[in-house]
Amino acid sequence: MTRLIYSWLKDIDNGNIIGTVYLDLRKAFDLMDHEILLYKMILYNFSENTPLFFKSYLTNRAQLVQIGNTKSTLMEIKSGVPQGSILGPILFITYINDMVYSCPDKAIRVVRI
């Protein structure tokens, strides 16, 4: 954190404008679009069978909520990865890997802390 603040102060002293983006990723694993994720696997040159494997892993899932003896309607899960899955983090990284390239402004600099 100190390195980040130092970087900001240095940029301010050089007359640069500083902006930050904070992302709330609490629901990120639940909101990943399956089609986008599978398409990115193709773009990143995953083996031919990998997207097929993950398609079978992610699709045709359903969920319901039960409180006491009352159950909700069974509904198809259309996005996200199974909760607690060991594959979730790597799928999420694959999903957001190109986020930094979504802004065409070359003046933007990513600082990793």
Stockholm file with secondary structure:
# STOCKHOLM 1.0

chainA/1-113         MTRLIYSWLKDIDNGNIIGTVYLDLRKAFDLMDHEILLYKMILYNFSENTPLFFKSYLTNRAQLVQIGNTKSTLMEIKSGVPQGSILGPILFITYINDMVYSCPDKAIRVVRI
#=GR chainA/1-113 SS CHHHHHHHHHHHHTTCCCCCCCCCCTTGGGSCBHHHHHHHHHHTTCCTHHHHHHHHHHSSCEECCEETTEECCCEECCBSCCTTCTTHHHHHHHHHTTGGGGCCCTTCCCCCC
#=GC SS_cons         CHHHHHHHHHHHHTTCCCCCCCCCCTTGGGSCBHHHHHHHHHHTTCCTHHHHHHHHHHSSCEECCEETTEECCCEECCBSCCTTCTTHHHHHHHHHTTGGGGCCCTTCCCCCC
//
